[in-house]
């Protein structure tokens, strides 16, 4: 179980800091929730404590693991399907894992694809979402603002 002040990652939404743990009655059922404050935007997320492991909640990665993320962003692009629909599904599966390396791969590959040929609207949205997820974790690991974190990603890719 996590505690107030812990920095955690919620797959598909990004990293944040647990502001409080509160009980809420929703649909007649009282459950405990982590209230997560995400550094990108002004969003707060409520995550049920009892199934946080099932949905892939994890602690943010260390500085050492962030070095691997930066290497992933700099590596050459992965082989991706020419079919945008298949590519979209494969990238969505990577994002759902919540693994920071997988998220970095999606960001790298889509950023480079966008430079060569324009992405579809769905892939642009996916890139934006994946980038937010990665940004939020970098912000919390490094203690920097969104612009600095964005520059780190841009330089690495």
C-alpha positions, 0 to 999 in steps of 0.5 A: 500500500502507498502512503500520502506523499508517495509518487506513483504512476497510474498507467494511461494517466501518468505520474502524480503525488498522493495528496490524501487517502479518503473514503467515498461512498460510490454506488452504495459501496464505501471504498478507500481511494488514493487522491492523486495530484498530477503535475501536468495540468490541474488534474486530480485522479481517484484510484481505488486502493483495493485494486490499485495493484490490478490496474498497474499502479507503481512507484515512479522510477529511479534516476538510474532507470531514467537513464535507460529511458533517455537511452530508449528515446535516443535509440533507433526507432522500432519496426512498426507496422505500415498499417496505422490501425495495427500500429495504433493497437500495438502502441496502445498495448505498450501504453497500457502496460504502464512500463516507462520504457514502453511509453518512451518507445511509443513517444520516440517512434511516434515523434519520429514518424510525425517528422517524416509523415504526418500522423493520423488524428488518432495517433496525434492524440496518442502521442500527446497522451504518451508524452504527457505520461512520460513528462509527468514522470520526468517532472517528479523524478527530476523535480523540474517544470514541464518546459524543462521536461519537454526539452529533455524529451525533444533533445533525446528524440 
